[in-house]
C-alpha cells in the first residue's frame, strides 16, 4: 500500500514524513489506499496577525542566546500577562524565550518550528504544552492529538538535537470531569510514550490545579481554561525541579 503523501514530499523531508507515519502507527493507525494525514500533523500558518507574531519570534531568536524555551498556545502565551509575576520570579536571569501564541494547535506549532522560531538557538530545555485547541468538539480525536504532540517533540529533537524536551500533559479544563478532559488525558498519555527520561521528559501536573473531587476552581482558572496568577505559580513550582535539574541551576 502506498500513502498518497509520499508523492508530494521532497527527499529532504522524507525523514520527518517517516516519523509522522511512525507516530500514526504507534497510536493504532492503519494505512489504507485512501489514508489521509490528520490535520494535527499538517504544518500550516494562520492569519496575517498571527504571521506577524510568528515573525516577531523569529526576530527574537536572532537577537539572543536562550537557555529555556516555552512552546504552546494561549496558556503559554499567558506568561506575559497573568503569569508575568511568576515568570519574573522563576525565569528572569535564566535566558527564557516564550514562543506561545493564543489559539495555536499542533499543526501551527509544527509550521512555526519549520519556519524560523528556533533557528540558530541552542537552549538547554524546551517546555511544551499544546493540544487543548485541537480537542474542541469533534475537530480531532485523542489519537490524532497525541500524534500531533509526538510530531512536535520529534521536530524539536530534529531541529535542536542538544535540547532536552519537557512535555506537559494537556491541562484540565471545564469545571467538572468531562469527555473533553478524558480526550485530552488520552492524548497526553499517547504523547508520553516518547519520554525516555534522558532527552524527553513527561510530567502531568494537571492534578495540582484540581480540588479533591476533580473540580477546577475558578481561582486557578477563572474561565475554566486559562490560568490565573495563582495558576501560573502552581505551574512554575511544579516543573521547577526538572527545570533546575536540566539547567543546572536554581531559580
N, C-alpha and C positions, 0 to 999 in steps of 0.2 A: 504493500500500500504506500501511497505517496502523498505526503502532506502538501497541499497547494501552495503553502507559504515558501517552500524552497525555491520555486522558480523565480521569485522576486527578490531573493536575497543575494547580495554580493558576497564573494568568498570571505572577505574580512569580517563579515557579520555572521558567518556560519557558526562560530563558536558560541555566540550568545543565543542563536536560534536553537542550537542543540541543548543549551542549558535550559531554555524555556520549555522545550519538549520534555526534558528530563523532569522539570517541575510538574508538568501536566501528568506525566505517567506516575510520578511519585504520589500524587494525590488521587490516583484511581482513574485517570482519563483513559479512554480507549480511542485509538486513531481510526477514523473511517474515511472513506473516499471524499466525503463532504465535510470533513472536520474543519472547524474554524477556531483560530486562536481567540480566546476570550478577550474582551475589552481591557481587562485588568493587566494584560501583557502586551498591549499595543501602544507603544510610546506616542503620545500626541500632545500638542500645545493647546492652550485655551485662547482667550480673547486678547485684544491688544493691551489692555491694562495689565493683564497677567504677564504678558510678554515683557512689559516694562519692569515689573517686579523681578522677573527672571533675569533680565539684563543687568539690573542693579546688583544682583547676587554675583553675576559674572565679574562685574567691576570690583566688588568687594574681594572676590577671590584673587584678583590680580594685585591687590594692594597689601595683602597681609600673609603672614605665616601663622596658620591656625593650628592649635593642638586639639580642639574639640569642636565637632560639628553636631548640630541638632537638625534633623531632617524630618519633614512631615507636613501636616495640613494646618488648619486654623488653631488647633490645640497647641502645636509647636509655635506657630506664629504668635500666639498669645503671651509668650515670654516677654514680648516687647511692651505689653500693656498690663494686664492683671498680674503677670508673672515678673514684672520688672524688678520688684524689691528682692524676690528670691534669686533672680538672675544675678543681681549685683552681689548678693550675699555669697552665693556659691561659685559663680563663674568669672567674676571680674578678676583680671590678672591671670586667667588661665588660657588666654587666647582663644575665646569661643567665637563661633560663627553660627547664626541662626538662619537656616535655609527652609523655614516654614512658610507656606502660602495657604491662606484660607481657601477652602473648597477643593483642595487638591485630592486626587485619587492616585492609586498606584501608577496608572498609566502616565499621569502628568509628571510624577517624580522621575519615572524612567526617562522621559523626554528631557527633563532638566539635567539629569546626570549625563546624558548623551550630548548635551549642548552647552557645556561650559561651567556649570555650577561648581564643579570640584576640580576643574582643570588646573594643573600646576600645584595642587595642595598635597601636603604630606602630614595630615593630622594623626594623632595617636589613636583617637577614638571618634566614631560616628554613632550617635544615638538616633535610632529610627523608631518612629511611631506613626503608622499610616494604616489606612484601610476603612475607617469608620464611614467615610463618604461613599465608598463602594457598596456599603451594606444597606443603603436606603431602599426600602420597598423590595422589588424583585430585580433590582439592577444587576446584582451579581450574587452568585452562590458563595458559600463559605469556602468551597474548594477553589473557586476562581480567585477569591480574595487572598487566600493562603498562597496560591501560586504566584500572585502578583507581588506579595511581600517577599517571597523567596527570590523572585526575579530581581528585585531591588537589591537584596543582600548580595546576590551573585554579581550584579553590576558594580556595586561598591567594591567588592573584592577584586573585580577586574580592573576598575579604574584606580583604586587605592590599595594596592596589594600589601602595603606596610601598615594599613589601618585596621584596628580591631573594630568590630561592629557589635553594638549592643541593641538587640531587637526587643522592643517592649510590646507586650500583649496589648491589643486594642483596648482602650479604657472603657469601663462600663458606661452605659448611657441609659436615660429613661429612669423614672422614679423607682420602678419595680422590675424584678426579673421578667424577661420578655423573649419572644422568638428572635428579635434583633440582637439582643445580648448573647443569646445562645449561638447565633450565626457568627458573631464576632469572636466568641470564645473558641469555636471550632476552627475558624480561620487562623487564629493566633496559635492554636495547637499545631496546625499544619506548618505554619511558619517556623515554629520552634524546632522542627525536625532538622533544620540546618545547623543548629547550635552544636559546636564541638568543644566548647569551654576552653578553646585555645585562641582562635581568631574570631569566632562568632559566639556571642553570649545571648541568653534569653532570660528576661525577667517578666513576671506577671505581677505588677504592683496594684492591679485593679482592686483587690480586696481592701487595700488600705484606704480607699475612698468611700467604702460602704459601711453602713450600720450592720449590726449583727444579723438582722433579719433580711439583709440584702437590699434594703432601701438606700437610694442615693440621696444624701442630704443636699438641700439647696445651698447650704453654707459652703459646700465643697464645689458644687457645680450649679450655679444659680439658674441656668436654663436647662439643666439636666444633661448637658453635653460639654460645655466649656468650663474650664476651671476658674475658681476664684483665687485671690492671692493666697488664701489658706491651702487651696488645692495644689498650687504650684510649689508651695513649701513642702507639702507631703511628697510630691513627685521628686523634688530635688533631694530631699532627705533619704528617700527610698533607694535611689540609684547611686547615692554618694559613695558607698563602699566600693562598688565596681568602678566608678569614675576615678576615684582616688587610686585604686589599685593599678588601673591601666595608665593613668597619667604619671603615677609615681610621686604623688604629692598629697596635700590636704587642702581643703577649701580655705 
